Amino acid sequence: MKALFFSMIIASSFNVFAASELFEFSGEEHKLAEVNNRLVSEFCQKKDCIAKSVKVAKGKALDGEDPASVACLETMGGTPFQMHDGKKNEESVCVFKDGSVLTFGSIRAELYLK
């Protein structure tokens, strides 16, 4: 039963959007790309960015809090944000001071696969 529960969590954590989906936040358009088994800002493919190297560690989530959001705030130094693509799709991300983003799905996968 425990294995089934974790399998369901892991399966739901992986991103359902194509890496080429275009999202908008702060008036700018952002594409996501897979880098080092993480879904991050596309520009991270060509240069260093916080999203592709930040250490993912658990925070102290209370009942009902999203562990990815808590990790983003408490252990990764980022800000949780929800991006939209104009097609009623949304993606929760952790935004870092260099403007790079890391998806909550990627954070959850690392939290639960450790």
Secondary structure, DSSP 8 states (H G I E B T S, - for coil): -HHHHHHHHHHHHS--S-TT-EEEETTEEEEEEEETTEEEEGGGGTS--HHHH---------TT--HHHHHHHHTS--EEEEEE-SSS-EEEEEE-TTS-EEEHHHHHHHHHH-
